[in-house]
């Protein structure tokens, strides 16, 4: 569903929920979401859209491939 490119924080969180993550929960400086043993920090809501390079790094940390991301 989501294209591999800039995405709003709201859409990013919705896609992570579709991938099995729960949250977001409040953390220190950033909120985070959890799936199994993976704890993924969510970008700050005041920074604007999540860019392509940053999205790639976040998906790698989350253990989500680009193909899986585009199927969500």
C-alpha positions in Angstrom: 0.0 0.0 0.0 2.5 2.7 1.0 4.9 3.7 -1.7 8.6 3.6 -0.9 9.2 7.3 -0.5 8.3 10.3 1.7 5.4 9.4 4.1 3.6 11.3 6.8 4.2 10.2 10.4 0.5 9.3 10.7 0.6 7.0 7.6 3.9 5.5 8.8 2.4 4.5 12.1 -0.7 3.1 10.4 1.5 1.0 8.1 3.6 -0.3 11.1 0.4 -1.3 12.8 -0.6 -3.2 9.7 2.8 -5.0 9.9 2.1 -6.1 13.5 3.6 -3.4 15.6 1.7 -2.0 18.6 1.9 1.5 20.1 3.2 4.1 19.9 4.2 4.3 23.5 5.8 7.3 25.2 9.6 7.0 25.6 12.4 9.4 26.6 12.7 11.8 23.7 10.9 9.6 21.1 7.8 7.5 21.1 8.3 3.8 20.2 6.4 0.8 18.8 7.0 -2.8 19.5 6.7 -6.1 17.6 8.0 -9.1 19.4 11.5 -8.3 20.5 11.9 -5.3 18.2 11.5 -1.9 19.7 11.4 0.8 17.0 11.8 4.5 17.8 9.2 6.7 15.9 10.4 10.0 14.4 9.5 13.2 16.1 6.1 14.6 15.0 7.5 18.1 14.5 10.0 17.2 11.8 7.6 16.8 8.9 7.4 13.8 6.6 9.7 10.7 6.9 12.1 10.9 3.9 13.1 8.1 1.7 16.6 7.5 3.2 15.3 7.7 6.8 12.4 5.4 5.9 14.9 2.8 4.6 16.9 2.9 7.8 13.8 2.6 10.0 12.5 -0.4 7.9 15.9 -2.1 8.2 15.7 -1.6 12.0 12.2 -3.0 12.1 13.1 -6.0 10.0 10.7 -5.1 7.2 11.8 -5.6 3.6 10.9 -3.1 0.9 8.7 -5.7 -0.8 6.8 -6.3 2.5 6.4 -2.6 3.0 4.8 -2.1 -0.4 2.4 -4.9 0.2 1.1 -3.4 3.5 
